[in-house]
Amino acid sequence: METQVAGVTLRLLAQRAAYWPDAGLLLVADVHLGKAQAFRRLGVPVPRGITAAALARLDQCIELTGARGVVFLGDLIHSANARSLAAEVEVTAWRDRHHDLALTLVRGNHDRHAGDPPPAWRVHCVEEPWHPLAQTPLVLAHHPDPVPGAYVLAGHVHPAVRLGGRAHDRLRLPCFHFGPAVGLLPAFGGFTGAHVVARGPEDRVFVVHPEGVAALP
């Protein structure tokens, strides 16, 4: 699904990421690597393989778009307690397969507690808001705070919509949510939860469903 945001074309992907063709950038929010591991350490029985599944979806996005770089819109690593040698080795191996891919992290609140990614991942870390292309109005951030004279693409909220009528028939699905000055990307991580966001009269919402991405009327 393609849409225009502040005059810029974005391609919205069913893998819960967005591609910015003019910049060659894949935009990914809230991966929360290691969150499942952190919960398992607390005794919560969380399935394994969540990191591998996230990396496989990243591979799909890169293959679909031919992206030259990936920008993580904050919360790449869930917490300091979420770090593990196994996950670090797994991501390092993925990074080595994509050695020419530029990786940038716009630091979010979880990144400040978890610390920057390991050097072997070769991730360039920047503060928010970050303006990758000076000639466009898009700025990239983690928190959805407006920036005067710009349009902000952010994460943090894990936006979702609730579809259906009666309570027991409702579905809650992740979405892309574009307001007048700030756009929200869905959480990319597979163990992140979601927050239903109220829709304003000027907002545009694109729901992510098992077969793709669809605009809500």
N, C-alpha and C positions, 0 to 999 in steps of 0.2 A: 504494500500500500504506500503510495507516494502522496505527500501533502506539502503545502507551502507554509512555512513558519517565518514570519517577518520578512517575506520575500525570498527566503532561502528554501530550496528543495530538500526535504528529508524523506528517506525511505524507511518506513516502519516495518520491522521484521517480526515474524511470529516467534522468534527466539527471545523476544523481549529486549531488543536492542534497536538502535536507530543508526542509519548510515547517512552521512553527510557527503554527497558525491563531490561537490566542489572542493572540499578539503581532503577528500580521500580518507575520512576518519569514521571509524566505527565507535559509537557512543554507547557505553554500558554503565549502568548505575547499580550500586548496592549488590555487589557479588557476595560479600560476607564470607569469604573463604575461612574455613575452619570453625564455623558456627556449630555445625553438627558435632565436631570433635569436642568442642567446649561443653556441649550439653551431655555428651557421653561421659565426660570426666565428672559431671555432677550426678551421674547415675541414671540419666534419662535415656531410654532405649531408642535412639535415633538410627535410622538405616545408614549403612555405609555407602560409599560410591558417589556422594553428592558432589565432591570436588571434581571427580572424573566426568560426571555428567555436565557440569558447568563448562569444563574445558572442551568437551565434545561439541557443545552448542556454540562456543566461541569459534571452533574450527568451522562449523557450518556457516556462521556469519561471515567469516573471512573468505571462505570459498565462494559464497553467494555474491559478495560485493567486490572482492578484489581490493579490500581496504589496505592502505599503506600504513595505517596506524590505528591504535585503539586508545581511546580516552576513557578512563574509569572515573565516573562522576561520584567519587567518594565511597568510603566504606568497602575497600577492597578486601582487607583482612578484618575479621570480626572483632578480635580482641587479642591482647597479649596471651591470654590463656588458650586462645584458639590455635596458636602456633604449634606445629609439630614437625619433626624431622621428615616423617613420611609425606606430609602435604608439601613441604618445601621441595623435596626431591621430585615429587610428581609435577609440580608447577615448573620447576627448573627444566625438567625434561621437555615439557611442552614449550617452554621458552626457547630451548635450543633448536627445536624444530621450526621456529619462527624467528630466526636470528636477525632477519632484515626488517622485522616489523617494529615500528616505533611505538613504545608504550608510555603513556602519560597518566599519572594519577593526580586528580584534583582532590586534595586532602579533605576528608570529611571528619565528622566527630569521632567515629570509631577508629579512624586512622591515627588520630592524635593519641589515643590510648594504646593502640596496638603497635605503633611505630611504623616507620617506612618499610616497604618490602625488602627482602634480602637482596644484597648487591647482585647476586647471580641472576635475578630476574630482569635486571637492567631496565628499571622503571624510572622515568623522569618525574619527580614529584613537584607540584606547584601549588600555590595557594589560590583560593577562590576569591573573587571570580576571575576566570582565566579567559583571555581573548585570543584564540589561536589564529584568526585571520582578521587583520586590521580593517580590511575593506568591507566587512560584513557586520551586521548588527548583533550577531549571535555571540553570547558569552556563555561559558560553561562553568557550572558550580555544583556543589553538593546541596547546600541549603537553598530553598526556593525564595530567596530574598530579591526583590526587584533592584535593578541597576539603572539609574537614570540614563536615558538615551540608548538603551540596549534591550535586547530580548534574552532572557535567561533560560537556559536548559539545565534542569537540575534533577536530583534524585531525592533521597532522604525519606520521602513520604511513603513510598511503596504504594502508589495509587491503584485503586480498584473501583469497579462498579458493581452494583447489585442489580441483577436482572430477574424478572419474573414477577408474578403476582403475589399469591399467598405465601406466607413466611416459609412454609415447609417446601415450597416449590422454587425458592429463589436460588440463584447462582451468584457467587461472588468471583469475578474474573479480573485479572490484572488489566491495566489500560495505560494508554498514553493520554495525558490530559493537558491541553493547551489553553491557557487563559490569555488575557490581553497582553500581559507583560512577562509571564513566566510559564514555561512548559515543564511538565513532570514526566520522567521516564519511569516505566515499571521496574521493579526490582528484578535484577537478572538472576540472583541466587535462587537456588531451588528450595531453600529452607529459611525463608525470610518473613513470611506473613504478608498481609496486605491491609491497607486502610482505605475504606470507602470515602471518596472525596465528593463533597457537594458540588454540583455543576451550576456555574453562573450562567446568566443569559447569553453572554458572548463566548463562552467556552466551547471548545471542540474536543470531543472524546472519541478515541479509537480503542475498541476492546480487542484484547488478544484472546483468541479461542483456539481449540485444537486444530482447526483447519486454516488458520491465518489471522489476519487483522481486518477488522471491519469498522467503518464509521458508524457511530450511533446517530440516529436522526435527531 
